[in-house]
Amino acid sequence: MKVKTTYTSSIEYINNLEFDYFETYSLLRGGKYDGRIVHDPEYKEFQLLKKKKKLSELDILRLEKLNKLYGVTQYVVNSEGMFHPSAEKTGTYKIYTIITEKLKSILNTPIKEVPNWMCAPVYRDAIVFYNSDDKIVSTLNICLSCEYMETKMFHYINADTEAYNLMRELFIELGHKVEEK
C-alpha cells in the first residue's frame, strides 16, 4: 500500500483551521520522561525483541505494538486518539487572546525558506486545537530541532525558518523547557 504524503503551508493551515481554543503540550523530554522510559518494562521488552534474531509470530505482533510506542516518530495524539503518556499540558488558550494572535501571526510568517534537515523529527512540542464541543479538530506536532511540523503521520506543515525561531520563543514564554538550537 502506497502512503500518501501531503504538504500544506503553515499559512494555509492556520487560515483554514476552525477552532475555539487550543492547548499546548510538552512531551518526550526531561528527567521524568527519561527516567520513566528506562524503567518501563515494555520499553525493556521492546529493546530485547529488537535484538532477537528469530521471532515467533507472537513476538512479531508484540514488537509491532511496542514499535508504535517506542520505535517510530511519536505524536502528541496517536491514531487511536490517545495522548502520548509523556504529554504534559502547559496551557489552554481561547481563540480571542493575545497568545492565539501570536500563534496565528507566527504561522502566517511569509514562507521564503523551508528548512530541510536530514534528521528524523522528535516532536517535543505540540498544539491541540479543539472546537466548542471539546472535540479535537487538529493537532500540530512540532520539532524545533529539525524544524518540522506534522498534523499526523505523513501530513507535513511547511513553514519558514523564521516561524520556527518565533515558535521557539513562544513555547519558552509558555513554560516549555525548549532545548537549545
C-alpha positions as CSV (number, residue, x, y, z in Angstrom):
1,M,0.0,0.0,0.0
2,K,1.4,3.4,-1.0
3,V,1.4,6.0,1.7
4,K,0.1,9.5,0.6
5,T,2.2,12.3,1.9
6,T,0.8,15.8,1.9
7,Y,2.5,19.2,2.4
8,T,0.5,22.2,3.4
9,S,1.8,25.7,4.1
10,S,1.5,27.0,7.6
11,I,-0.4,30.0,6.2
12,E,-3.0,27.8,4.5
13,Y,-3.1,25.5,7.6
14,I,-3.9,28.2,10.2
15,N,-6.2,30.3,8.0
16,N,-8.4,27.3,7.1
17,L,-8.4,25.9,10.7
18,E,-11.7,26.4,12.6
19,F,-11.2,26.1,16.3
20,D,-12.4,27.6,19.5
21,Y,-9.4,27.1,21.7
22,F,-6.1,25.2,21.8
23,E,-3.9,23.5,24.4
24,T,-0.1,23.4,24.3
25,Y,1.8,20.2,25.3
26,S,5.4,19.4,26.1
27,L,6.4,15.7,25.6
28,L,9.3,13.3,25.2
29,R,11.6,15.4,27.4
30,G,13.0,15.8,30.8
31,G,14.2,13.6,33.6
32,K,10.7,12.4,34.5
33,Y,10.2,11.1,30.9
34,D,13.8,9.8,30.5
35,G,13.6,8.0,33.9
36,R,10.2,6.6,33.2
37,I,11.1,5.1,29.8
38,V,14.3,3.5,31.0
39,H,12.4,1.7,33.8
40,D,9.4,0.9,31.8
41,P,9.1,-2.9,31.4
42,E,7.6,-2.6,28.0
43,Y,10.5,-0.5,26.8
44,K,12.9,-3.1,28.1
45,E,10.9,-5.8,26.3
46,F,11.0,-3.7,23.1
47,Q,14.8,-3.4,23.3
48,L,15.1,-7.2,23.8
49,L,12.8,-8.1,20.9
50,K,14.7,-5.8,18.6
51,K,17.9,-7.7,19.3
52,K,16.4,-11.2,18.8
53,K,17.4,-13.0,15.5
54,K,14.3,-15.2,15.3
55,L,10.9,-14.0,16.3
56,S,7.8,-16.1,16.8
57,E,4.5,-14.9,15.4
58,L,3.5,-13.7,18.8
59,D,6.9,-11.9,19.2
60,I,6.3,-10.2,15.8
61,L,2.9,-8.9,16.9
62,R,4.2,-7.7,20.2
63,L,7.2,-6.0,18.5
64,E,4.8,-4.2,16.1
65,K,2.7,-2.9,19.0
66,L,5.8,-1.8,21.0
67,N,7.3,-0.2,17.9
68,K,4.3,2.1,17.8
69,L,5.0,3.2,21.3
70,Y,8.8,3.4,21.2
71,G,10.3,2.8,17.8
72,V,8.8,5.3,15.4
73,T,8.1,9.0,15.3
74,Q,5.9,9.9,18.3
75,Y,2.9,12.2,18.1
76,V,1.0,14.1,20.9
77,V,-2.1,12.1,19.9
78,N,-1.8,8.6,18.3
79,S,-4.0,7.1,15.6
80,E,-6.4,5.8,18.3
81,G,-6.9,9.3,19.7
82,M,-4.9,8.6,22.9
83,F,-2.5,11.2,24.2
84,H,1.2,10.2,24.4
85,P,2.0,9.0,28.0
86,S,4.7,11.7,28.3
87,A,2.5,14.6,27.2
88,E,2.2,17.3,29.8
89,K,-0.3,20.1,29.1
90,T,1.3,23.5,29.6
91,G,-1.7,25.8,28.9
92,T,-5.1,26.4,27.4
93,Y,-5.9,29.4,25.3
94,K,-9.2,30.7,24.0
95,I,-9.5,31.9,20.4
96,Y,-9.6,35.6,21.2
97,T,-6.4,36.0,23.3
98,I,-3.0,37.6,22.7
99,I,-1.4,34.1,22.7
100,T,-3.7,33.0,19.9
101,E,-3.0,36.1,17.9
102,K,0.8,35.5,18.4
103,L,0.4,31.9,17.2
104,K,-1.6,32.9,14.2
105,S,1.0,35.6,13.3
106,I,3.8,33.1,13.6
107,L,2.1,30.6,11.3
108,N,1.3,33.4,8.9
109,T,5.0,34.3,8.5
110,P,5.7,34.6,4.8
111,I,7.5,31.4,3.5
112,K,10.8,32.3,2.0
113,E,12.9,29.4,3.1
114,V,11.6,26.0,4.2
115,P,14.1,24.1,6.3
116,N,15.1,20.7,5.0
117,W,17.2,19.0,7.6
118,M,18.2,15.3,7.1
119,C,17.2,14.1,10.5
120,A,14.2,12.3,11.9
121,P,11.9,14.7,13.9
122,V,11.3,14.3,17.6
123,Y,8.1,16.1,18.3
124,R,8.7,17.5,21.8
125,D,6.2,20.4,21.5
126,A,2.6,20.2,20.3
127,I,-0.6,22.2,19.9
128,V,-4.0,20.5,20.1
129,F,-6.9,22.5,18.6
130,Y,-10.5,22.0,19.8
131,N,-14.0,23.1,18.7
132,S,-16.7,24.4,21.1
133,D,-17.8,20.8,21.8
134,D,-14.3,20.0,23.2
135,K,-13.5,17.7,20.2
136,I,-10.1,17.7,18.7
137,V,-10.1,19.3,15.3
138,S,-6.4,19.2,14.6
139,T,-3.0,18.5,16.2
140,L,0.2,20.2,15.3
141,N,3.4,18.3,16.3
142,I,6.5,20.5,16.3
143,C,10.2,19.6,16.2
144,L,12.1,22.7,16.9
145,S,15.5,21.0,16.4
146,C,14.8,19.7,12.9
147,E,12.3,22.4,12.1
148,Y,9.5,20.0,11.1
149,M,5.7,20.1,11.8
150,E,3.2,17.4,11.2
151,T,-0.5,17.2,11.9
152,K,-0.4,13.5,11.7
153,M,1.8,10.9,10.1
154,F,2.8,12.0,6.6
155,H,0.8,15.2,6.7
156,Y,3.5,17.9,6.9
157,I,3.1,21.6,7.5
158,N,5.7,23.8,5.7
159,A,6.8,27.0,7.5
160,D,9.6,29.5,7.1
161,T,12.7,29.1,9.1
162,E,11.8,32.3,11.0
163,A,8.5,30.8,12.0
164,Y,10.4,28.1,14.0
165,N,12.5,30.8,15.7
166,L,9.3,32.6,16.7
167,M,7.6,29.3,17.7
168,R,10.6,28.5,20.0
169,E,10.2,31.9,21.7
170,L,6.5,31.4,22.1
171,F,6.9,27.9,23.7
172,I,9.6,29.3,26.1
173,E,7.2,32.1,27.0
174,L,4.5,29.4,27.7
175,G,6.8,27.5,30.0
176,H,8.2,24.7,27.8
177,K,11.7,23.5,28.6
178,V,12.9,24.0,25.0
179,E,16.3,22.7,24.1
180,E,19.0,25.0,22.6
181,K,19.1,25.0,18.9
